[in-house]
């Protein structure tokens, strides 16, 4: 007589078969995950003005669960640096694989097609490798739609508005009418008609550029062909103005958000190293006089707005990652996320970017490349924006072009402790007293050294040295400290070599 509490042989067989299939599938999935795709899809996420103030970088106050999730499944670069802390030079350098001294793009106006006309943009290279390239949002700052198989102008396609409150819209309309009356030059109208520096509106995500752009990207993912794709999204937030849906502002208690601890210029730093954050002053209700600072109340509002915008973008990244999972694309898709430069939230009594300080040059960078690393890997290796181009060339299965001036960091994915670069190089130009200068910033493991050089003579005008072991906020310039002479000499040698190379390219 059969025991009714025991399964029949048939049921036992089915159970064993199902269990066996489950084990086989698990092994197969694991095997697939441990083998890099030959030509993976690439999801390329650029974020404007994003400093590494994220949960995965140890800033628990920032609500960034989706970027943190990407870091948990990828490789986080703890010390990544941009080539110049302003949009166009930074992005042109990254997208061409060339440093600013080569591209000659060191402002927001220079056309790289006139200075390096034969430069091959990353999507152009990948098109030749058989990728279908799709771009949208802010990628180059001054875009080149012809470089892509498909370029989306989100603002036009989705009819996006920058502001939503009646007060902001009426103010902009008044300023626009006044600009016409005063016959202000077209190049200056945009600055003249800027609205508030922040706005909190109870609107859905898709009413805003970055939400609508994410909708467009998801539509592409759902309708894509079998051709490997390079999908690039340029998120515009947290760039000014700090405009985001109300629900992201509600994530934070403004009064509990801390002000910068070092609201003063670095002691002993040369004035040429500072900046007047004119970008912020152009917005409504912000100080216009360069001797005037924001109030503590305004500072809190700005910090609150920045946090809200970061969380808004983070939510969009979560939607993209979820869609990759839903479409079973995660195992075949490289995801790289990067910020184009940092941003100051009152540190050194400054706002915005436009300097060589750590707050401006240090950027977040995370990459997830299936089969090439352990999830949740972190590396302290010094890497630069200019390294991204050759890295993606290698991950795409192509050869690294000879013109690339960066170094592929693919070896770091498998061996994050591998000996790597001695220094990461950033730079920023300045004009003072009718003369032009270039500040080369040499970021090594323990120091940031900046040498300000007069362009036409090559003479050193000023120096800065910051000891990150003792002074990670860069509050004390030690360039003239007798105890650091050997450090200055070593870093000066690196700067001199850079200066000579830049002169050779002219």
C-alpha positions, 0 to 999 in steps of 0.5 A, spaced: 500 500 500 502 506 498 504 511 503 499 517 501 504 522 504 510 520 500 510 522 492 509 517 487 515 515 483 513 519 477 512 525 481 519 524 484 522 523 477 519 530 475 522 533 481 529 530 480 528 533 473 526 540 474 531 540 480 536 538 475 534 543 469 534 548 475 541 547 476 543 546 469 540 553 467 543 556 473 550 553 471 549 556 464 547 563 466 553 563 471 557 561 465 554 566 460 555 571 465 563 569 466 564 570 458 564 577 456 560 578 449 564 578 443 560 585 441 556 587 447 551 593 447 553 599 450 549 604 454 553 610 455 550 615 461 553 622 461 551 626 467 552 634 467 555 637 473 555 630 477 560 630 483 561 624 486 556 625 492 553 619 491 551 613 496 556 609 493 561 614 494 560 614 501 555 620 502 549 617 505 545 623 505 544 623 498 538 618 495 541 615 489 539 607 490 539 606 482 546 609 481 548 605 487 545 599 484 549 600 478 556 600 482 554 594 486 553 590 480 559 593 476 566 597 478 566 603 481 572 608 480 574 612 486 579 616 483 577 618 476 578 625 473 576 630 467 581 633 463 578 640 464 572 642 469 567 645 464 562 642 459 565 643 452 572 641 453 571 635 457 566 632 453 570 633 446 576 630 450 572 624 452 569 623 445 575 624 441 580 620 446 584 627 445 587 632 451 585 639 450 592 641 448 590 637 442 583 639 441 585 646 442 578 646 445 578 650 452 572 654 452 565 653 450 565 656 443 571 653 439 569 648 434 573 642 434 572 641 427 576 647 425 582 645 430 582 637 429 577 636 423 579 629 422 577 627 429 573 621 430 568 621 435 566 615 439 560 614 435 563 614 429 568 609 431 563 604 433 559 605 427 565 602 423 565 597 428 558 595 426 554 598 431 547 602 431 549 608 434 543 612 437 544 619 441 540 624 445 540 629 450 547 633 452 553 629 449 558 634 446 555 640 448 555 643 441 552 637 438 553 633 431 547 629 429 551 627 423 556 623 427 550 618 429 545 613 425 540 616 429 540 623 433 534 625 438 533 632 439 528 631 445 526 638 447 523 639 440 521 632 439 517 632 446 516 639 446 519 640 453 519 646 457 524 648 462 520 651 467 513 650 469 510 655 475 507 661 472 512 666 476 518 663 472 514 663 465 512 670 466 519 672 468 522 669 462 517 672 458 518 679 461 526 678 460 525 676 453 521 682 451 526 687 454 532 683 450 528 685 444 527 692 446 534 693 448 536 689 442 541 685 445 545 681 441 543 674 440 549 671 443 547 674 450 540 673 450 540 666 453 544 669 459 539 675 459 533 671 460 535 666 465 530 664 470 530 662 477 536 658 479 531 653 482 524 651 481 519 645 485 513 643 481 508 638 482 509 635 475 511 628 472 518 626 470 516 625 463 514 633 463 522 634 464 527 633 459 531 627 462 524 624 464 522 624 457 529 622 454 529 616 458 522 615 455 525 615 448 531 611 450 526 605 453 522 606 446 528 604 442 530 598 447 524 595 446 524 596 438 531 595 437 534 590 432 539 585 433 544 589 431 549 591 437 547 598 439 551 604 442 546 608 446 548 614 449 544 619 454 546 625 456 542 627 462 542 635 463 541 635 471 543 636 476 546 642 471 543 649 473 537 651 474 535 646 479 528 644 476 525 637 478 519 634 480 516 636 487 517 628 489 524 629 489 525 635 493 520 632 498 526 626 499 530 631 503 529 636 509 533 642 507 534 644 514 538 638 515 543 639 509 549 641 511 553 647 508 560 646 506 565 646 511 570 650 508 567 657 505 573 660 504 579 660 499 585 655 500 590 659 505 596 661 501 592 660 494 594 664 488 588 669 486 588 666 479 586 659 481 579 662 484 573 663 480 567 668 481 562 663 479 558 668 474 554 662 471 550 662 477 550 669 478 546 669 471 540 666 474 534 670 477 535 673 485 542 670 485 547 676 487 550 680 481 556 683 484 562 679 484 563 681 491 557 679 493 556 672 496 549 668 496 546 668 503 545 662 508 538 661 506 540 661 498 545 656 499 541 651 503 536 652 497 541 651 492 544 645 496 537 642 496 535 643 489 542 640 487 540 634 491 533 633 488 536 633 481 541 628 483 535 623 485 531 625 479 536 623 475 538 617 479 530 615 478 531 615 470 537 611 471 533 606 475 528 605 469 533 604 464 537 598 468 530 595 470 528 595 462 535 592 461 533 586 466 526 586 463 528 585 456 534 580 458 539 585 455 543 586 462 548 580 460 550 583 453 550 590 455 556 594 457 553 600 462 558 606 463 556 612 467 560 618 468 560 625 470 563 631 465 566 634 471 565 636 479 561 642 482 562 646 488 556 647 493 560 653 496 566 650 498 572 655 498 567 660 498 565 658 490 559 655 486 559 651 480 566 649 476 571 652 472 577 651 477 582 645 478 580 644 485 578 637 487 571 639 487 571 640 480 576 635 477 574 629 481 568 625 477 564 619 478 565 613 474 562 606 474 562 601 469 559 594 468 562 590 463 559 582 463 564 577 464 570 582 466 569 583 473 566 581 480 560 585 482 561 590 487 569 591 485 572 598 487 579 601 484 583 606 487 587 607 480 588 614 477 584 614 471 581 620 466 576 621 462 580 621 456 581 613 458 574 612 456 574 612 449 580 606 448 576 602 453 570 602 450 574 601 443 577 595 446 570 592 450 567 593 443 572 588 440 576 593 436 583 595 436 585 601 440 586 607 434 593 610 435 590 617 435 588 615 442 591 619 448 588 615 454 589 608 456 584 603 456 583 601 463 580 594 461 585 590 465 583 594 471 576 591 471 579 584 472 585 586 477 583 593 480 589 593 484 594 593 478 599 598 478 597 604 474 598 611 472 602 615 476 598 621 475 591 624 472 592 631 468 587 636 468 587 643 466 584 650 466 586 656 462 585 663 465 586 671 463 589 676 467 592 683 466 591 682 459 596 675 459 593 668 458 595 662 462 594 655 463 594 651 469 596 644 469 593 640 475 597 634 476 593 629 481 598 623 484 596 618 489 597 623 495 597 630 492 594 635 487 600 640 484 598 646 480 602 650 476 600 656 472 604 657 466 604 664 462 602 661 455 606 665 450 613 664 454 612 658 458 614 661 465 611 659 471 607 664 474 604 661 480 604 654 484 599 650 488 600 644 492 595 640 496 597 634 501 591 629 500 593 625 506 593 631 511 588 636 507 583 632 503 579 638 502 585 642 499 585 648 504 592 649 505 597 651 499 603 648 501 607 649 494 612 654 498 613 650 504 620 648 505 618 641 508 615 639 501 620 641 496 622 634 494 614 633 492 614 640 488 620 638 484 617 631 482 611 634 480 614 640 477 618 635 472 611 632 470 608 639 469 614 641 465 614 635 460 606 636 459 608 643 457 613 641 452 608 636 449 603 641 448 608 646 445 610 640 440 603 639 438 602 647 436 
